[in-house]
Amino acid sequence: MIKNLLAKLKIAHAVVPTTEPLNSHVCRDLTKGSSYLIKEQKAEVGFELFVSLVKGRCNDCEYLDSFPCESIGCERCKLPCTCKVCNHSRAQGLCFTMHSPQDIRLRYALQTTPIFWISNHGPQNISPMNLEVIADIVIKFLKQSKNPVILLDGIEHLIFENGSAPVLRLLRDIQEWIIIERAILIVPVNPDAVNKKELALMERNMNDLSQNTNGE
């Protein structure tokens, strides 16, 4: 019975890396293998940055339109499109949030990105007490995806539910996997919702983008 329950949990939290439809924006140039902290009251800048990465054109291409074509049958097409010369993989995102996944999809026009709700209820939910499940999803996603980008929204709530030590260990483990898999991690945090010691530990091991978000 326990094995069946664990199997159901794995199916419920299965994650398949996908690529969002391309928009016309060039994404912000962040370093692969790095983790970024954004101190803000609400995770608005964090989400906008995440969306720009998973939906925007990368900065590595010589031509803005030199991306793999997303049209059906492109691989059989013989026309000399610039998409044929692209050697880069667009970002694939994974999102954990305190907000309803449906609301996030509607607000930011995210069609295919896996979004998990840190909640005890609702679709695609993960209990804030299940830190091991969050870690398992992250590691599997990093190993399976191309050019992965992860947004971890709700770190304050995880600390409230579990205490700071387990959550900071989780965050450190994820950061190590981010380095190994050359991914990008974005962590918005409300500085008023965590104590100075917790914030200082996060600042020590992450790149602080807070001072660079205004006016960009």
N, C-alpha and C positions, 0 to 999 in steps of 0.2 A: 504493500500500500504506500509506504514511504517512497519507494522507487518510482511508482506511478505519479506521485505528487511532484517529485523532483523533475520528472520528464515533462510534465505539463508546464511547470514553471519555465523550463528551458525553452519550450516551444513558444510560450507567451512572450518571452523576452528575446526571441530570435531577432537578429538584426542583419539586414542585407545592405551592404554599401551600394549607393546609387549616385548618379550625377544629376544635378538639377539642370533644367533648361537654361541656356546661356542668355544673359541680358547684355546690355550695351555698355555696362560700366567696367572699368578696370579696377580690379581689387587692390586693396592696400598691400604693400609689400612687407610681409612679415617673414621672419627667418624660420625655416623648417628645423624641427628639433628643439623648438623653444616654447615656453609657457608664458602667458601674458596675464597680468592682473589689471583689472580696471575697477577703481574705487568709484562707485556711484550709488545714489539712493535707489534707483531702479535700473534694471539691466537693459537700458535702452541702447546705449552706445555699444555694449557688448554684443547685443543681437544684431545691430546694424553692421558691425565689423564682421561677425560670423556670416551673415547673409551675403555681404560683398565678396567674401572669399569663396563661398560655394556657388554663387550665381554669376560672378564676374569673370572677366577675362584676366588671365594671369599676366605678370610683368616680364615673363621669361621669353615670350615669343617676339620675333622680329617684326611680324605683321599682326595687327589687331585681329584680322579675320582668319589667321592661320590656325584654326582649331579643328579637331575632328568633326566632320559633318554629323549632325544628329538626324538626318533624313533617313527614312527607311530605304534600304537598298544601296546606301552610299558605297559599301564595300565593292559593289559590282559596277559602279559608275566609272566610265573611262574619261570623263571630262577633266581638264587640267585645273581643278579647283585648288585654291590655296590650302584647303583643309588637308590635302594630301601630304603637305610638307611639315605638318605638326608632329613634333616628337615629344610633346608634353602631355601630362594627364591632368585634367581639371580636378579641382578639389572635390572630395566627397565628405559630407558633414555628418556629424552625430550630435544630437542635442538632448541635454537633460534640463528640465525647467520646472519651476513652481507653477507655471501657467498651463491652462488647458492646451493640449496639442492642437486642437481644432482652431482655437483663437490665434495661436502662433502661426499656423499655416495661412490663415486668412489675412492676418496683419502683414506678414512678410512674403506672401506668395511663394511659400515653400511647398513644392508638390511631391517630392520623392524622399527628402531627407528624413531618416528615422528620428522621431521625437518621443522621448520618454517623460512621463509626468511623475515628478517626485510627489507622490500622494498615496494615501491608503485606499483611494477609491478611483473609479473612472477607467477609461480605456488606456491601454499602454502604460499603466501605472507601475511604479516601483515604490515600495514602502521606504520611507526615509531611514528606517532601521536596517534595511538590507544593503549595507555597504559592500558586501561580498558580491552581490548580484551586479551592482554598478561597476565594480572592478572587472568582473567577468565579461560584461558587455563591452566595456572599453577595450580590453585586451584583444578580444575576438575581432572587434571592428578594426583595430589598428593593424592586425595581422592580415586581414582580408581586403582592406580598402587600398585605393591609390590616392596618394597625396591627401591624407586624412586631416580633417579639422574637427576639433571637439569643443563644444560649448558646455560648460558646467555651471548652470545657473541654480542658485539655491544653496550655496555652501553654508550660509548662515543657518538655514533650517536644519541642515544635516548636523551641524555643531550643536544646535539646541537639543536635538533628539538623541544624539549619541555621545556628546561631550567632545572636547576639542582634540584629544589625543588620537582616537581612532580615525577621525576625519582628516587630520593632518597627515597621518600615516597613509591613508588612502590617497590623498593628494600627492604626497611624495612618490608613492608607487606609480601613480599615473604619469607624473612628470618624468620618471625614469624610462617608462615605456615610450613616452613622447620623444625622448632623445634617441632611443634605440630605433624606432620606426620612422624617424625624421618627420614627425607630425607637428601640428600646431594645437596648443591648448589655450582656450580663452576662459578666464574665470572672473566674472563680475562679482563684486562683493560690496555690501553696504557697510562702510567703516563704522557706522553708529550701532550696528547689530552684532559686532564682535569686539572682544576686548583688545587692548593694545598689544598684548603678548602674542595673541593669535594672528593679528594683522602683521606684526613685525616678522613672524616666522614665514608668513606667506610672501611678504615683500622681499625677504632675504633670498628666496629660491626662485622668484619669478621676475620677469621684466614688467615694470610698472608703466602702463600706458596712460594712466590717469591724467598726468600733466600734459599729455599730447593730444587729448581728445577734443579740447575746445578749439573752435575755429577751423576745424578740418572738415 
